[in-house]
Amino acid sequence: MRKKLQEKAKRIAQNPVAQRTLISMKPQKSVWGFLGVILFFILPEIIAYFYGSDITAYASSQLLLSNAIEMEYYYKMLIMMFEDGISYTNLAVGFALLVWLFF
């Protein structure tokens, strides 16, 4: 089974379509590519690290007071995003994309 997976991974790595897809996913070497990685992957995790419990407490208190269904969904989404704190996976992906951006 392990050999089979390794062979399949080698075939995918040597496939020209897979190589073109990987190249097309690479962020552009520009200010916008850099800022995009920072804003979408790294900054939310920094905010979650420092202010996650405050945001969760605020959203929980506002959830009890909200009467509009849209606001209820908004506060539930905030709670869901920040209740677990920092996501090391998201940080790792962000830093990997930054390294990939510069090489």
WOUR-V563994 format. One record per residue. N is the residue number from 0. OMEGA is omega in radians with two decimals (999 if undefined). D_CENTER is the distance of its C-alpha to the mean C-alpha in Angstrom with 1 decimal. Layout:
BEGIN
N_OMEGA_D_CENTER, N_OMEGA_D_CENTER
END
This chain:
BEGIN
0_-3.12_31.4, 1_3.11_29.7, 2_-3.13_31.7, 3_3.10_30.8, 4_3.12_27.1, 5_3.11_27.6, 6_3.13_29.8, 7_3.11_27.4, 8_3.10_24.6, 9_3.12_27.2, 10_3.12_28.2, 11_-3.14_24.7, 12_-3.13_24.3, 13_-3.12_27.7, 14_-3.12_27.1, 15_3.12_27.3, 16_3.11_25.2, 17_3.12_22.3, 18_3.10_22.8, 19_3.12_22.9, 20_3.13_19.6, 21_3.13_17.9, 22_-3.13_19.5, 23_3.12_18.6, 24_-3.10_14.8, 25_3.11_15.3, 26_3.13_14.4, 27_3.07_17.7, 28_3.12_19.5, 29_3.10_19.8, 30_-3.11_19.1, 31_3.08_16.8, 32_3.11_14.8, 33_-3.13_14.5, 34_3.11_13.8, 35_3.12_11.2, 36_-3.14_9.1, 37_-3.04_10.2, 38_-3.05_9.8, 39_-3.09_6.4, 40_-2.96_4.6, 41_-3.10_7.9, 42_3.10_10.0, 43_3.12_8.5, 44_3.07_8.7, 45_3.08_12.1, 46_3.14_13.2, 47_-3.14_12.4, 48_-3.06_14.4, 49_-3.00_17.3, 50_-3.08_17.6, 51_-3.12_15.9, 52_3.10_19.3, 53_3.13_20.9, 54_3.12_18.5, 55_3.12_19.0, 56_3.11_22.7, 57_-3.11_23.0, 58_3.11_21.3, 59_3.13_23.5, 60_3.13_26.6, 61_3.11_25.9, 62_3.12_25.2, 63_-3.08_28.8, 64_-3.03_30.2, 65_3.10_28.5, 66_3.09_30.7, 67_-3.09_28.7, 68_3.12_26.5, 69_3.14_23.9, 70_3.09_23.6, 71_3.09_23.6, 72_3.13_20.5, 73_-3.12_18.8, 74_3.07_19.7, 75_3.11_18.8, 76_3.08_15.3, 77_3.13_15.2, 78_-3.13_16.7, 79_-3.10_14.3, 80_-2.97_11.2, 81_-3.08_13.1, 82_-3.10_15.7, 83_-3.13_14.2, 84_-3.02_13.5, 85_3.08_11.1, 86_-3.12_8.5, 87_3.09_9.8, 88_3.13_7.8, 89_3.07_4.5, 90_3.14_7.4, 91_3.10_9.1, 92_3.12_7.0, 93_3.13_7.1, 94_3.08_10.7, 95_3.10_11.5, 96_3.08_10.8, 97_3.09_12.9, 98_3.14_15.5, 99_3.13_15.6, 100_-3.05_16.0, 101_3.11_19.1, 102_999_20.7
END
